[in-house]
Amino acid sequence: MKSLKLWIVLSLSLCVVACGDDGGDNGSPADGGGGGGACADPAAIEDPVLDPGEGHAGIDTTPGACGASWTVGVTGRVENPSGEGLGGARTQLCITTPSNYLCLVPPTTDASGNFDIGVADVSARCIVSSVMRVSLYTDRYASTYCDLDVMPVDGVFALSEPLVLYPVEPPACLPELGDETVARTITFPDGLALVDLRPEQFATSYYTELAAGRADLTGTCMLEHAPAGGLDATWGLRPDVDVRDGVKIRLPNVTGLAPGAQVNLYVMGGLSTKVNDEPVPEGEWAMYGTGTVDAEGAFINSDEGSLLPTLNWVGYAAQ
């Protein structure tokens, strides 16, 4: 009988150590997940789907009457930060003409990461301005948005620099979906956290795709519309979706700001990003709120009412 009691005590002790509350600082279910303490599997990485289309081959390049840039094709390459070509990335060109704004059906890159976008619609070939959105849905990368200064040669604009997709990581433990109305804090490996997020705030099919990662965008087209003075640090998030009513965020204090220091928080415009009900153009940064460094100097917490509207790119700049 004594042996049985000892076995029960040891078993309960082991369960406390292995299954107990860890304080909620590492993205575990203790952070408020709605799934009864278990972790959900993140979305699986899949083989890329290649659908590069026909490009601009066969399109008449004879220029028409145009007061801007007459363009029948845009070519380039999509890479990761190591310079490896990424196949299956969707490359969407959105165009402003003298009379219209439209986004073309996005072809994918080929297996080597190259793309060729044909502008088949004659009415879209007179390009005043344009922005590229690049996404890879089958792998863990944040979307990239870049303005293009289109300068075609014989009707075709070849990008001189590759477009880069930046990797993101899923949380160490994504709380099971459970009750989608229940708020939970989701913490990613580098410390960024979405605080009191409710899965009902976006299509729940995106829940297992949540991922984030810090990226140095210095010298890239992604910072072309950064605020004056630039951004001190930036993070990419996935999936690229709006969050109904917004979400609080916690960012690692990677620049060593003093406790109590305040920062301005910025979001990059995505497909339908709005700040204070005003649309943010794709690829442009907009201030959406402020944050304060905590007493330990470790993290920057969103101030009251400063809610991230979209999960694509977020950054901060010291006040």
Helices and strands as residue ranges (DSSP letters): H 2-19, G 29-31, E 39-40, E 69-70, E 73-79, E 90-96, E 101-103, E 114-118, G 122-124, E 126-127, E 129-135, E 141-142, E 144-148, E 156-158, E 163-164, E 166-167, E 174-175, E 184-187, E 193-197, G 199-201, G 204-209, E 211-214, G 221-223, E 233-252, E 262-268, E 274-275, E 278-279, E 285-293, E 299-302, E 308-318
